Amino acid sequence: MRIERLKWPSFKCIGGLLFLLPLSVWSAPLDALLSADQLHFAGEFRAELSVDAVNDTLDVLKIRGDDPLFAGTNVGDYLGQHVRLSYALNPKLFVEGGFWRRKITYRTDEESLDSWQLAGQYRVFGDQSSRLHGALRLSAWGNRSPSLKKNTPTQVGGRTVNTISIDEVEDTQTQLDAIASWRFNRKNTVSGFVGVGRGSVSTGNLSATYTSSNGCNYILTFTQTETVGQLAAPCSATGTVIGEFKTSQSVLPEFSYDTSYLQLGGSWLWQSGDWAMRAGYQFQHLNRGNVDNLITSRGGTSYQNNHIVVADLFRRITPHVALFVRGQAMSNQFVGEIPFIYNSVTASKFNRKYGLVSFGVNMAF
C-alpha cells in the first residue's frame, strides 16, 4: 500500500522527510524528541541504525574538553552502536524496540554495557487533517552489564580500596508519557510531554581488594549485612597479621534500590524539501529514597536532576532512506538514563557534563 503526498491543508507530508522522522522519537533515551504527530498506515515498518561516540575529536563543543581534571585524557571516551525498529499495528497504534551496545573508558578501565527498550504509543486524537495531536505512550527499558570493574583507588565504606568489581548489575524501568504536538504550519511542529516512571536497580556479587596499614593485601567480600576481609596471600609484615576479619556494615545494599521519576520537556521540528532538523529539551527529577539520604547524611551531594538537550539534522537521499547526525548533551552525565551506575560510591562523579554524537541511517517502508 502506498500513501501519496498530501497537499495543504492536510499538513501531513508522508512522501517527504516526515515519513522517515518519527522513528527517532522513543522512550528513554532520547525522550527529548517525543512527538504525538506520528501518522502511520497498518504494516508500516521503520528502522534506525547508528554509531554513537565521543572523544577529543568529536567533542567540538568542549562539553568534556572544559573539564578541569579530565580534559585531554581518555576519561569518558564512548563508543557504541544502536538499532531501533518500529511497526504500526494500525494507523493509531505502533510498537517499537531498541538495543544499544555501549563501551565507556575510564583511564585503564573499559566498561561494557547493553541497553534495551520496548514501547507502544497510541494516538488519542488527531488525524491527517488536524493541527493538534495527542498520544499516550507506555514503555519499559533498562540497562545491564555482566561485570563492572574499577582498577583505581576508590573510597568504599570508609576504606580506600585498590580495585572494586561488581557482577550482574542491571536496572529496569516502566514509564508512562502523555504527549501533545501542534503543527502550526507546513514546515514547523512543536511538541510537549510529561511522564512518570518507576524502576529498580539490582546487583550480584560485590568484591574489592584492600591493603591494610601494615602492607597486607586482603580480598573484601560484601554481603547484605557485613563485610568480610580475607588475607589474599601470606604477609610477612611485623606484628600481628589478621587472616580474616568481619565488620557489621556493608555497602552492598546501597547498590540496589528502587527509584521513581518525573520528566517533562518539549521539541521543535522544522522540515523543508529533503532536509529536516529537530531540537528537544528534557528535564528529569529522580527520587532514590534511602540512597540519596545516605549520601547527604555523610556530607556528600546527591544528584536528582538532569537537563538534556538533543538536536539532529536529517538529509533524505531516497524516498525511503535518510542520513542523520545527532548530538546529545547532559548536565549531569547519565543520571536517569543508566540508573545502575549511580550509587553511594559513584555519586560524586555526577556533577559533570557529558555529551554524545551519533551518525546513522533512518529507513521507512
QUIFENQUI-V794242 format. One record per residue. N is the residue number from 1. RES is the residue in one letter. SS is DSSP state (H for helix, E for strand, - for the rest). Layout:
BEGIN
n: [N & N]
res: [RES & RES]
ss: [SS & SS]
END
This chain:
BEGIN
n: [1 & 2 & 3 & 4 & 5 & 6 & 7 & 8 & 9 & 10 & 11 & 12 & 13 & 14 & 15 & 16 & 17 & 18 & 19 & 20 & 21 & 22 & 23 & 24 & 25 & 26 & 27 & 28 & 29 & 30 & 31 & 32 & 33 & 34 & 35 & 36 & 37 & 38 & 39 & 40 & 41 & 42 & 43 & 44 & 45 & 46 & 47 & 48 & 49 & 50 & 51 & 52 & 53 & 54 & 55 & 56 & 57 & 58 & 59 & 60 & 61 & 62 & 63 & 64 & 65 & 66 & 67 & 68 & 69 & 70 & 71 & 72 & 73 & 74 & 75 & 76 & 77 & 78 & 79 & 80 & 81 & 82 & 83 & 84 & 85 & 86 & 87 & 88 & 89 & 90 & 91 & 92 & 93 & 94 & 95 & 96 & 97 & 98 & 99 & 100 & 101 & 102 & 103 & 104 & 105 & 106 & 107 & 108 & 109 & 110 & 111 & 112 & 113 & 114 & 115 & 116 & 117 & 118 & 119 & 120 & 121 & 122 & 123 & 124 & 125 & 126 & 127 & 128 & 129 & 130 & 131 & 132 & 133 & 134 & 135 & 136 & 137 & 138 & 139 & 140 & 141 & 142 & 143 & 144 & 145 & 146 & 147 & 148 & 149 & 150 & 151 & 152 & 153 & 154 & 155 & 156 & 157 & 158 & 159 & 160 & 161 & 162 & 163 & 164 & 165 & 166 & 167 & 168 & 169 & 170 & 171 & 172 & 173 & 174 & 175 & 176 & 177 & 178 & 179 & 180 & 181 & 182 & 183 & 184 & 185 & 186 & 187 & 188 & 189 & 190 & 191 & 192 & 193 & 194 & 195 & 196 & 197 & 198 & 199 & 200 & 201 & 202 & 203 & 204 & 205 & 206 & 207 & 208 & 209 & 210 & 211 & 212 & 213 & 214 & 215 & 216 & 217 & 218 & 219 & 220 & 221 & 222 & 223 & 224 & 225 & 226 & 227 & 228 & 229 & 230 & 231 & 232 & 233 & 234 & 235 & 236 & 237 & 238 & 239 & 240 & 241 & 242 & 243 & 244 & 245 & 246 & 247 & 248 & 249 & 250 & 251 & 252 & 253 & 254 & 255 & 256 & 257 & 258 & 259 & 260 & 261 & 262 & 263 & 264 & 265 & 266 & 267 & 268 & 269 & 270 & 271 & 272 & 273 & 274 & 275 & 276 & 277 & 278 & 279 & 280 & 281 & 282 & 283 & 284 & 285 & 286 & 287 & 288 & 289 & 290 & 291 & 292 & 293 & 294 & 295 & 296 & 297 & 298 & 299 & 300 & 301 & 302 & 303 & 304 & 305 & 306 & 307 & 308 & 309 & 310 & 311 & 312 & 313 & 314 & 315 & 316 & 317 & 318 & 319 & 320 & 321 & 322 & 323 & 324 & 325 & 326 & 327 & 328 & 329 & 330 & 331 & 332 & 333 & 334 & 335 & 336 & 337 & 338 & 339 & 340 & 341 & 342 & 343 & 344 & 345 & 346 & 347 & 348 & 349 & 350 & 351 & 352 & 353 & 354 & 355 & 356 & 357 & 358 & 359 & 360 & 361 & 362 & 363 & 364 & 365]
res: [M & R & I & E & R & L & K & W & P & S & F & K & C & I & G & G & L & L & F & L & L & P & L & S & V & W & S & A & P & L & D & A & L & L & S & A & D & Q & L & H & F & A & G & E & F & R & A & E & L & S & V & D & A & V & N & D & T & L & D & V & L & K & I & R & G & D & D & P & L & F & A & G & T & N & V & G & D & Y & L & G & Q & H & V & R & L & S & Y & A & L & N & P & K & L & F & V & E & G & G & F & W & R & R & K & I & T & Y & R & T & D & E & E & S & L & D & S & W & Q & L & A & G & Q & Y & R & V & F & G & D & Q & S & S & R & L & H & G & A & L & R & L & S & A & W & G & N & R & S & P & S & L & K & K & N & T & P & T & Q & V & G & G & R & T & V & N & T & I & S & I & D & E & V & E & D & T & Q & T & Q & L & D & A & I & A & S & W & R & F & N & R & K & N & T & V & S & G & F & V & G & V & G & R & G & S & V & S & T & G & N & L & S & A & T & Y & T & S & S & N & G & C & N & Y & I & L & T & F & T & Q & T & E & T & V & G & Q & L & A & A & P & C & S & A & T & G & T & V & I & G & E & F & K & T & S & Q & S & V & L & P & E & F & S & Y & D & T & S & Y & L & Q & L & G & G & S & W & L & W & Q & S & G & D & W & A & M & R & A & G & Y & Q & F & Q & H & L & N & R & G & N & V & D & N & L & I & T & S & R & G & G & T & S & Y & Q & N & N & H & I & V & V & A & D & L & F & R & R & I & T & P & H & V & A & L & F & V & R & G & Q & A & M & S & N & Q & F & V & G & E & I & P & F & I & Y & N & S & V & T & A & S & K & F & N & R & K & Y & G & L & V & S & F & G & V & N & M & A & F]
ss: [- & - & - & - & - & - & - & - & - & - & - & - & - & - & - & - & - & H & H & H & H & H & H & H & - & - & - & - & - & - & H & H & H & - & - & - & - & - & - & - & - & - & - & - & E & E & E & E & E & E & E & E & E & E & - & - & - & - & - & - & - & - & - & - & - & - & - & - & - & - & - & - & - & - & - & - & - & E & E & E & E & E & E & E & E & E & E & E & - & - & - & - & E & E & E & E & E & E & E & E & E & E & E & E & E & E & - & - & E & E & E & E & E & E & E & E & E & E & E & E & E & E & E & E & E & - & - & - & - & - & - & E & E & E & E & E & E & E & E & E & E & E & E & E & E & E & E & E & E & E & - & - & - & E & E & E & - & - & E & E & E & - & E & E & E & E & E & E & E & E & E & E & E & E & E & E & E & E & E & E & E & E & E & - & - & - & - & E & E & E & E & E & E & E & E & E & E & E & E & E & E & E & - & - & - & E & E & E & E & E & E & - & - & - & - & - & E & E & E & E & E & E & - & - & - & - & E & E & E & E & E & - & - & - & - & - & - & - & - & - & - & - & - & E & E & E & E & - & - & - & - & H & H & H & H & - & E & E & E & E & E & E & E & E & E & E & E & E & E & E & E & E & - & - & E & E & E & E & E & E & E & E & E & E & E & E & E & - & - & H & H & H & H & H & H & H & H & - & - & - & - & - & - & - & E & E & E & E & E & E & E & E & E & E & E & E & E & E & - & - & E & E & E & E & E & E & E & E & E & E & - & - & - & - & - & - & - & - & H & H & H & - & - & - & - & - & H & H & H & H & H & - & - & E & E & E & E & E & E & E & E & E & E & E & -]
END
